[in-house]
Amino acid sequence: MPELPEVEGVVNSLKPVATGKTIKRVTISPVLEVSRKAGKQAIIKGTELADFQQGLADAKIIQIVRRSKYIYFHVEKDQQSMLLVNHLGMTGAWFYVHETHEISEEKFRKHIHVIFHLDDDMLLVYADIRRFGEMRLLQSEGQFPPLLLMAPEPFDEPALDHFLDLTKLVKYRNKSIKEVIMDGQVISGCGNIYATEALFRLHIHPARKVNRISQKRLTVLFHMVVDVLNESILAGGSSISDYRNINGEAGGMQDRLQMYGKKQCPQCLIPTKQCVLGGRNSWYCPSCQR
């Protein structure tokens, strides 16, 4: 699943090509229409497909920003502001092309689900192989309450105090540190990959309970998470499987990962182990991490 650095990369690619453009019309794949008839809401959530298309037709994209692992498209239509919120799920990807055949990888071309036809005669295409991503057209964040529960951005000043305050609560102190730093209400945007890396770099076992880590050590861990996220942003994110930026390019952070998905510890060279925490596989070194 794309984490904060991957979403940041997509947003940085989208801004120069889509900001200020007007969406002339929206095309939705037959797959989403079939899903809706079957009583399911694939990708487009919380609104009828026709209302989604009508709501965005002739809307101008004013600003594109990242919030945690979400992409926020601030749009305006008839002097009314709206918010198009997109989560990439496991395999969501955006492309900016003249024609869909320009998308180089067949696996994305075969799974195009939403096309925004822009006023510069270009297409802003959303493809999603597994269809776990989502789009919501809102009047404000408050229309989808989970957005209001996200922790502050990890790069912003309040984020450290927010993290330390929450880790003092009973509901978090008895959990594993890996689960806690992957919780978007505790730290925004840190998922399995970067939680694994931060813990390994500090030699902290992912299953260690929060109440067995000092406040000083938790502070160091928070800063390590931020450092790893920043490193990945500079490297273009991690392309473990299906992450691409809007030019179809893979990131480079996967080549810098020291523990995630590794069979051998790069420091002591013994075999790594895995455990499941919070429903996610966690790699760790049984010798280096305690």
C-alpha positions in Angstrom: 0.0 0.0 0.0 1.4 3.4 -0.9 2.5 5.3 2.2 3.2 9.0 2.8 6.3 9.2 0.5 4.7 7.5 -2.4 1.6 9.7 -2.1 3.8 12.8 -1.8 5.5 11.7 -5.1 2.2 11.4 -6.9 1.0 14.8 -5.6 4.3 16.5 -6.6 3.8 15.0 -10.1 0.2 16.0 -10.3 0.5 19.6 -9.3 2.3 21.0 -12.3 0.1 19.3 -14.9 -3.3 19.5 -13.3 -3.5 22.6 -11.1 -5.5 25.3 -12.8 -7.1 22.9 -15.3 -10.8 22.5 -15.8 -12.4 19.0 -15.9 -14.6 19.1 -18.9 -16.2 15.7 -18.2 -15.6 12.4 -16.3 -15.7 8.9 -17.8 -16.3 5.9 -15.5 -15.5 2.4 -16.4 -18.2 -0.2 -17.0 -16.7 -2.3 -14.2 -17.7 0.4 -11.6 -21.2 0.6 -13.1 -21.6 -3.2 -12.9 -20.3 -3.1 -9.3 -22.8 -0.4 -8.4 -25.7 -2.4 -9.8 -24.6 -5.4 -7.7 -24.9 -3.2 -4.6 -21.2 -2.5 -4.1 -19.3 0.8 -4.2 -16.0 0.2 -5.9 -13.6 3.2 -5.9 -16.2 5.9 -6.1 -17.7 6.0 -2.6 -20.6 7.9 -0.9 -22.3 9.2 -4.0 -24.1 8.0 -7.1 -21.8 7.6 -10.2 -23.9 10.1 -12.2 -23.8 12.6 -9.4 -20.0 12.2 -9.2 -19.7 12.8 -12.9 -22.1 15.8 -12.9 -20.5 17.3 -9.8 -17.0 17.4 -11.4 -18.0 18.4 -14.9 -16.7 21.9 -15.5 -15.0 22.0 -12.1 -11.6 23.7 -11.9 -8.8 22.1 -10.0 -7.6 24.9 -7.7 -5.0 23.0 -5.6 -3.7 19.5 -5.0 -2.2 18.6 -1.7 -1.3 15.5 0.3 -2.8 14.8 3.7 -1.4 11.7 5.4 -1.9 9.0 2.7 -4.7 10.9 1.0 -4.6 13.1 -2.1 -6.8 16.2 -1.8 -8.0 17.9 -5.0 -9.5 21.2 -4.1 -11.9 22.1 -6.9 -14.3 24.9 -7.6 -17.5 25.0 -9.7 -20.0 27.8 -10.0 -18.1 29.6 -7.2 -18.7 26.7 -4.9 -15.7 24.9 -3.3 -15.5 21.1 -3.2 -13.0 18.5 -2.1 -12.2 15.4 -4.1 -10.4 13.0 -1.8 -8.5 10.1 -3.2 -6.8 7.1 -1.4 -4.7 4.9 -3.7 -5.5 1.7 -1.8 -3.1 -1.1 -2.7 -2.6 -0.4 -6.4 -4.0 2.9 -7.4 -2.1 5.1 -9.9 -2.5 8.3 -11.8 -1.4 9.0 -15.4 -1.4 12.3 -17.4 -1.6 11.3 -21.1 -3.1 12.3 -24.5 -4.5 8.8 -25.0 -4.8 5.8 -22.7 -2.6 3.7 -24.9 0.4 5.9 -23.9 0.3 4.2 -20.4 3.2 1.8 -20.9 2.3 -1.0 -18.5 -0.6 -3.2 -19.6 -1.6 -4.1 -16.1 -2.6 -0.4 -15.6 -4.1 0.0 -19.0 -6.4 -2.9 -18.4 -7.7 -1.5 -15.1 -8.5 2.2 -15.9 -11.6 3.2 -13.9 -11.9 7.0 -13.9 -10.8 9.4 -16.6 -10.9 13.2 -16.2 -11.0 14.9 -19.6 -9.2 18.2 -19.0 -9.5 21.5 -20.9 -6.0 21.2 -22.3 -7.1 18.1 -24.2 -5.2 15.8 -21.9 -6.5 12.9 -19.8 -6.0 12.6 -16.1 -6.4 8.8 -15.7 -6.9 6.8 -12.5 -6.1 3.1 -12.8 -6.5 0.6 -10.0 -5.6 -3.0 -10.5 -7.2 -4.4 -7.3 -9.8 -1.6 -6.9 -9.1 -1.1 -3.2 -8.6 2.7 -3.7 -11.4 5.2 -3.3 -12.6 8.6 -4.3 -15.0 10.8 -2.4 -16.5 14.1 -3.6 -17.2 16.2 -0.5 -18.2 19.6 0.4 -15.7 19.5 3.3 -13.6 17.1 5.3 -16.3 16.9 7.9 -18.5 14.9 5.5 -16.2 12.0 6.0 -15.3 11.9 9.7 -12.3 9.6 9.5 -10.4 12.4 7.8 -10.8 14.5 11.0 -9.1 11.8 13.1 -5.8 11.8 11.3 -2.7 12.7 13.3 -0.9 16.0 12.4 1.5 15.8 9.5 4.7 14.3 10.9 6.8 17.2 9.6 4.7 19.7 11.5 5.6 21.0 15.0 2.6 19.6 16.9 3.2 16.0 15.6 5.8 15.0 18.2 3.8 16.2 21.2 0.7 14.5 19.7 2.6 11.2 19.4 4.0 11.4 22.9 0.7 12.3 24.5 -1.1 9.4 22.8 1.6 6.9 23.7 0.8 7.7 27.4 -2.7 6.5 27.0 -3.6 3.0 28.3 -5.1 2.0 24.9 -1.7 2.4 23.3 0.7 1.6 26.1 -0.3 -2.1 26.0 0.1 -2.4 22.3 3.2 -3.3 20.3 5.2 -0.3 19.1 4.9 -1.4 15.5 1.1 -1.3 15.7 1.2 2.1 17.3 3.4 3.9 14.8 1.4 2.4 11.9 -1.8 3.9 13.4 -2.7 7.0 11.3 -4.3 8.6 14.4 -0.9 8.5 16.1 1.5 9.2 13.3 0.2 10.3 9.9 1.4 8.4 6.8 3.7 5.8 8.4 2.8 2.2 7.2 4.4 -1.1 7.3 7.5 -0.4 5.2 8.7 2.7 7.0 7.7 1.5 10.5 9.8 -1.6 9.8 12.8 0.5 8.7 12.7 2.9 11.6 12.5 0.2 14.2 15.4 -1.7 12.7 17.6 1.4 12.5 17.1 1.9 16.2 17.3 -1.8 17.0 13.8 -1.9 18.6 11.9 -5.2 18.3 8.6 -4.5 16.5 6.6 -6.5 19.1 8.0 -4.5 22.1 5.2 -3.0 24.1 5.0 0.8 24.2 5.1 0.7 28.0 8.5 -0.8 27.9 10.0 2.1 25.9 11.0 5.3 27.6 9.7 8.7 26.6 13.2 9.7 25.5 13.5 6.6 23.3 10.0 7.2 21.9 11.1 10.8 21.0 14.2 9.4 19.1 11.9 6.8 17.4 9.5 9.6 16.2 12.4 11.5 14.7 13.7 8.3 13.0 10.3 7.8 11.4 10.4 11.3 10.1 14.0 10.8 8.8 13.0 7.6 7.0 9.9 9.2 5.4 12.0 12.2 4.2 14.7 9.8 2.8 12.0 8.0 0.9 10.5 11.2 -0.5 13.9 12.2 -1.8 14.3 8.7 -3.4 10.9 8.9 -5.1 9.2 6.4 -2.8 9.3 2.6 -2.7 8.1 0.6 -5.7 7.7 -2.8 -4.0 5.0 -3.9 -6.5 2.6 -1.5 -8.2 3.5 2.0 -7.1 4.2 4.4 -10.0 4.2 8.2 -10.3 2.1 9.8 -13.0 4.8 9.3 -15.6 4.8 5.6 -14.9 8.1 5.8 -13.2 9.1 3.6 -10.2 10.6 4.9 -7.1 14.1 4.1 -5.7 13.7 3.7 -2.0 13.2 0.0 -2.3 16.9 -0.3 -3.0 17.7 1.5 0.3 15.5 -0.6 2.6 17.5 -2.5 5.1 15.0 -4.8 6.8 11.6 -4.7 5.0 11.2 -8.0 3.0 14.8 -9.0 3.7 15.9 -12.6 4.4 19.1 -11.7 6.1 20.1 -8.9 8.5 22.5 -6.5 6.7 24.3 -5.9 10.0 24.9 -9.3 11.7 24.0 -11.4 8.6 21.8 -13.9 10.4 18.4 -14.9 8.9 15.6 -12.5 9.7 12.3 -13.5 11.2 8.7 -12.5 10.7 5.7 -12.0 13.0 2.3 -10.6 12.4 1.4 -7.4 14.1 -1.8 -5.5 13.4 -2.5 -7.8 10.6 0.7 -7.0 8.8 3.9 -9.1 8.3 6.8 -7.6 10.3 10.4 -8.4 9.5 13.0 -8.1 12.2 16.4 -9.3 13.2 16.2 -11.6 16.3 19.7 -10.6 17.3 19.9 -6.8 16.6 16.3 -5.9 17.6 15.3 -6.3 21.3 
